[in-house]
Structures are given as C-alpha cells and as structure tokens.
Amino acid sequence: MITRNEQYIKSLVQEFIKLPNETEWLEFKENNQDPAIKTLPL
C-alpha cells in the first residue's frame, strides 16, 4: 500500500476542487449512506 502524507492529500484535493467539471479520470461522488433521507422530488 502506498502511503502519502497529509499535506500531499490536502493539496491533491485542492487541485480537484479547482476543476470546473468531472473529467475522464476524475468523477465526483457523494457518500449517501442512507438514500431514503435524500430523495429528489419527482
């Protein structure tokens, strides 16, 4: 397993946040542990 220091991870996340959209190698996800809580109106 490759381990990275905390500063590296933080800088990587900051670079991802700057991207305007998802790319072919980066897809934004959301952790939705309880999907019943977040339902979209029909």
C-alpha positions in Angstrom: 0.0 0.0 0.0 1.3 3.5 -0.9 1.0 6.0 1.9 1.1 9.7 1.3 1.5 12.5 3.9 -1.4 14.6 4.9 -0.2 17.7 3.1 0.1 15.8 -0.2 -3.5 14.6 0.1 -4.8 18.1 1.0 -3.0 19.6 -2.0 -4.4 17.0 -4.3 -8.0 17.6 -3.1 -7.5 21.4 -3.5 -6.4 20.8 -7.2 -9.5 18.6 -7.8 -11.8 21.3 -6.3 -10.4 23.8 -8.8 -11.6 21.7 -11.7 -14.8 23.0 -13.3 -16.2 19.6 -14.2 -15.6 15.9 -14.0 -13.0 14.6 -16.4 -12.4 11.2 -17.9 -10.2 10.4 -15.0 -12.0 12.2 -12.1 -15.6 11.6 -11.1 -17.1 13.5 -8.2 -19.0 11.2 -5.8 -21.2 11.7 -2.8 -21.4 9.3 0.1 -25.1 8.6 0.6 -25.2 6.0 3.3 -28.9 6.4 3.8 -30.5 7.1 0.4 -34.0 7.3 1.9 -33.1 10.6 3.5 -32.1 12.3 0.2 -34.8 11.8 -2.3 -35.3 14.1 -5.3 -38.7 15.4 -5.9 -40.5 13.9 -8.9 
